[in-house]
Amino acid sequence: MGTGEADILERLFAVILERRERRPPDSYVVRLLDGGLPAIAAKIREEGEEVIAAASGADREHTAREVADLVFHTWVLLAACD
């Protein structure tokens, strides 16, 4: 992974932490955090299944998007766990 990719992941996690702290009312991250581990785990499970389905279809772009969704929801879990 190059520096640019690491910067993006760092910025993503910073945004998630900022949303956790400031709690904007229309934030998807806040809704997930408010749902606790059950809500976040359900999204991770869903996204994991979507990654497998996309990879099985051999569509690289779709697979990449689903992996990005999985990473995002995993980072929300990390934020929830401090």
Buried (B, 14 or more C-beta within 10 A) or exposed (E): EEEEEEEEEEEBBEBBBBBBEEEEEEBEBBEBBEBEEEBBBEBBEEBBEBBEEBBEEEEEEBBEBBBEBBBBBBBBBEBBEE
